[in-house]
């Protein structure tokens, strides 16, 4: 997996739309930071943390832009470039983002110790949000419309219609601690990585979805 991660990181430099992607990353980072600093633990667990999770998807978008190239499609690396390499890059991105969220959780706990329990639960909920996005990533670059139609109702219900709140209630009965929350989060992320990889293998032979690419690149296809 480490070799594939190194290959993926090296290949990103040839990807389409690096500058615009960096601008998006800056927007997501600042939005998440503002919501986290100005809000409470609940904001960190919903929109603030979710904006940061979106940053983790951007390297994957860059990497998949290479797979529309005829050179990549004719290369012996084609299968790896559409399965294990993007999965490795996305896995590394999601782990880094989650580590950042763990750090934020620790800082917020120091600022508001009375919110410690809520913050621990938010870490688990954020990890579950990452799982949803990794599953979506494993499908959308081959079947964008289907993946989006399935994904949007799930995330709307998760973030705004009460699924996340019900998950909080269920988790409260587990006497969550900081260590348990972090361990649970990493276990969930590992499950998401595996699910994403299996989906890329399952749909490998499907053509790349045009709608999954950035608009300027989509027009050129």
Secondary structure, 3 states (H helix, E strand, C coil): CHHHHHHHHHHHCCCCCHHHHHHHHHHHHHHHHHHHHHCCHHHHHHHHHHHHHHHHHHHHHHHHHHHHCHHHHCCCCHHHHHCHHHHHHHHHHHHHHHHHHHHHHHHHHHHCHHHHHHHHHHHHHHHHHHHHHHHHHHHHCCCHHHHHHHHHHHHHHHHCCCHHHHHHHHHHCCCCCHHHHHHHHHHHHHHHHHHHHHHHHHCCCCCCCHHHCCHHHHHHC
